[in-house]
Amino acid sequence: MIQEFCKECNNILYPKEDKEEKTLLLTCKSCEYIEESQNNIIFSADYSFRSKISHNINPKDLVNDPSLLRTVSLCNICGCKEAVVYFGDEFDDDFVFVVYLICVKCFSMTFVNKELENRNK
């Protein structure tokens, strides 16, 4: 449901059922303003497997996360031998997780899945 606001006092309008007319109303709790809702959907969730969730990944936060797996891996940029393993949110076309290694020194992110790296170029 798109958040709607009162036309009189600009407060949030809350959904309320009109049991006699069987319609959805939007009411203001401050000034008692009432209007009929144009859309009867209050909440909608997408549970499909392929739904995308967009996250902004900050490598510095992930490196400092003690719950993530650490491994020995040579960084191509700075030569550090320690990295954090991060399983990305996205999938490729074959539903394979995207896995990153994040250097603990220079915070560079590299693919573990080499075939994915070649496909994305």
C-alpha angles and dihedrals in degrees: 000000000000110000110252129193136214114266091215105044105008095237122138117281114226125208118251131173122237098212096190097051094029093227135128116249131191114219135187115225093204105050103013092244112163131191134167115256117245092206125045095201112104099172134008128184129188111216096171116134094234097051110128124229114198115216128175104225116211107194092200091060092047093050090054094048107108093198094066122093117257124207142177108259131148113240113226092211108045104009095240114155100211128079140169119233115227125184108211125224095235130082131210123232092278093052094252118150116247109235124197133192113212119200112231092214107043098015093230115160121219132179119250091194100074093184089056091050091055092047093051095053 
